[in-house]
Amino acid sequence: MRAVDDAVRVRRVYDPPEKDDGTRVLVDRLWPRGVSKEHAAVDVWAKEAAPSKELRSWYHQDPDGRFDDFVDRYRTELDDSAHRDAVEELAALLRGDGPVTFVTAVKEVGTSQVPVLVDHLEHVTGRR
């Protein structure tokens, strides 16, 4: 587990849930392969906060060479009307009581949408 701050955590959905996870939010557009809803123990599936299908496909063609551009493009998407409601829902969770754990199926969390989303939400909620 990687703690972003006291209220936001990031874990892989394949790891077993922990008692102190708080609200578990899946932040991937697609449901993770081979994971049952019971094992995932997801409270919220924020698929509309994930990168668009087009952006995700573009990035996966060359993740090493496109990460910086991906970050810029995803930040732009997070500000658009298609993502607005999902971002507000996540921001409301972060403003609430208790921890929030973002779960994802990606192998390389550090070069995925997750840190970009967390950074954006910290900005939106005034946590940084």
BELQUI-V965504 format. One record per residue. PHI is phi in whole degrees, -180 to 180 (999 if undefined). BURIAL is 1 if it has 24 or more other C-alpha atoms within 12 Angstrom, else 0. D_CENTER is the distance of its C-alpha to the mean C-alpha in Angstrom with 1 decimal. Layout:
phi=PHI burial=BURIAL d_center=D_CENTER
phi=PHI burial=BURIAL d_center=D_CENTER
This chain:
phi=999 burial=0 d_center=13.8
phi=-120 burial=0 d_center=12.8
phi=-85 burial=0 d_center=13.3
phi=-85 burial=1 d_center=12.0
phi=-154 burial=0 d_center=14.6
phi=-65 burial=0 d_center=16.4
phi=-107 burial=1 d_center=14.0
phi=-118 burial=1 d_center=10.5
phi=-130 burial=1 d_center=10.0
phi=-131 burial=1 d_center=8.0
phi=-141 burial=1 d_center=9.8
phi=-81 burial=1 d_center=10.5
phi=-66 burial=1 d_center=11.2
phi=-77 burial=1 d_center=14.7
phi=-78 burial=0 d_center=15.6
phi=-65 burial=0 d_center=17.5
phi=-61 burial=1 d_center=16.2
phi=-113 burial=1 d_center=17.8
phi=-60 burial=0 d_center=19.8
phi=-96 burial=0 d_center=18.1
phi=-67 burial=1 d_center=14.5
phi=69 burial=1 d_center=15.1
phi=-79 burial=1 d_center=12.8
phi=-97 burial=1 d_center=10.5
phi=-123 burial=1 d_center=7.6
phi=-78 burial=1 d_center=6.6
phi=-112 burial=1 d_center=3.7
phi=-107 burial=1 d_center=6.4
phi=-73 burial=1 d_center=9.5
phi=-106 burial=0 d_center=11.9
phi=-68 burial=1 d_center=12.8
phi=-65 burial=1 d_center=13.2
phi=-63 burial=0 d_center=16.9
phi=74 burial=0 d_center=19.2
phi=-113 burial=0 d_center=17.1
phi=-77 burial=0 d_center=18.8
phi=-62 burial=0 d_center=17.4
phi=-66 burial=0 d_center=19.5
phi=-67 burial=0 d_center=18.2
phi=-66 burial=1 d_center=14.5
phi=49 burial=1 d_center=15.4
phi=-87 burial=1 d_center=12.5
phi=-89 burial=0 d_center=13.4
phi=-138 burial=1 d_center=11.1
phi=-110 burial=1 d_center=9.7
phi=-95 burial=1 d_center=7.8
phi=-65 burial=1 d_center=8.7
phi=-76 burial=1 d_center=10.2
phi=-91 burial=1 d_center=7.3
phi=-78 burial=1 d_center=6.7
phi=-60 burial=1 d_center=9.5
phi=-61 burial=1 d_center=12.9
phi=-56 burial=0 d_center=14.9
phi=-64 burial=0 d_center=17.2
phi=-67 burial=1 d_center=14.9
phi=-61 burial=1 d_center=13.3
phi=-63 burial=0 d_center=16.9
phi=-60 burial=0 d_center=18.3
phi=-65 burial=1 d_center=16.0
phi=-70 burial=0 d_center=16.7
phi=-71 burial=0 d_center=20.3
phi=-159 burial=0 d_center=20.4
phi=-61 burial=0 d_center=17.2
phi=-69 burial=0 d_center=19.5
phi=-90 burial=0 d_center=21.4
phi=-116 burial=0 d_center=18.8
phi=-60 burial=1 d_center=15.9
phi=-61 burial=0 d_center=17.4
phi=-67 burial=0 d_center=18.0
phi=-59 burial=1 d_center=14.6
phi=-58 burial=1 d_center=13.2
phi=-61 burial=0 d_center=15.9
phi=-67 burial=1 d_center=15.4
phi=-68 burial=1 d_center=11.7
phi=-60 burial=1 d_center=12.6
phi=-64 burial=0 d_center=15.5
phi=-62 burial=1 d_center=13.6
phi=-62 burial=1 d_center=11.4
phi=-91 burial=0 d_center=15.0
phi=-86 burial=0 d_center=16.5
phi=-66 burial=0 d_center=17.7
phi=-68 burial=0 d_center=15.7
phi=-104 burial=1 d_center=12.4
phi=-55 burial=0 d_center=14.3
phi=-63 burial=0 d_center=14.5
phi=-65 burial=1 d_center=10.8
phi=-64 burial=1 d_center=10.2
phi=-64 burial=1 d_center=13.3
phi=-63 burial=0 d_center=12.4
phi=-67 burial=1 d_center=9.4
phi=-62 burial=1 d_center=11.9
phi=-64 burial=0 d_center=14.5
phi=-63 burial=1 d_center=12.8
phi=-69 burial=1 d_center=12.5
phi=-78 burial=0 d_center=16.1
phi=-79 burial=0 d_center=17.3
phi=-84 burial=0 d_center=18.9
phi=87 burial=0 d_center=17.4
phi=-75 burial=1 d_center=14.4
phi=-126 burial=1 d_center=10.8
phi=-116 burial=1 d_center=9.1
phi=-84 burial=1 d_center=5.5
phi=-115 burial=1 d_center=6.8
phi=-148 burial=1 d_center=6.7
phi=-94 burial=1 d_center=10.1
phi=-64 burial=1 d_center=10.2
phi=-79 burial=0 d_center=13.2
phi=-104 burial=0 d_center=12.7
phi=-61 burial=1 d_center=9.5
phi=-63 burial=0 d_center=11.4
phi=-116 burial=0 d_center=11.9
phi=-118 burial=1 d_center=8.7
phi=-71 burial=1 d_center=6.3
phi=-62 burial=1 d_center=4.1
phi=-64 burial=1 d_center=7.4
phi=-67 burial=1 d_center=8.1
phi=-63 burial=1 d_center=5.7
phi=-61 burial=1 d_center=6.8
phi=-60 burial=1 d_center=10.2
phi=-61 burial=1 d_center=10.4
phi=-69 burial=1 d_center=9.9
phi=-63 burial=1 d_center=12.3
phi=-67 burial=0 d_center=14.6
phi=-61 burial=0 d_center=14.6
phi=-90 burial=0 d_center=15.3
phi=75 burial=0 d_center=17.8
phi=-84 burial=0 d_center=16.5
phi=-123 burial=0 d_center=17.4
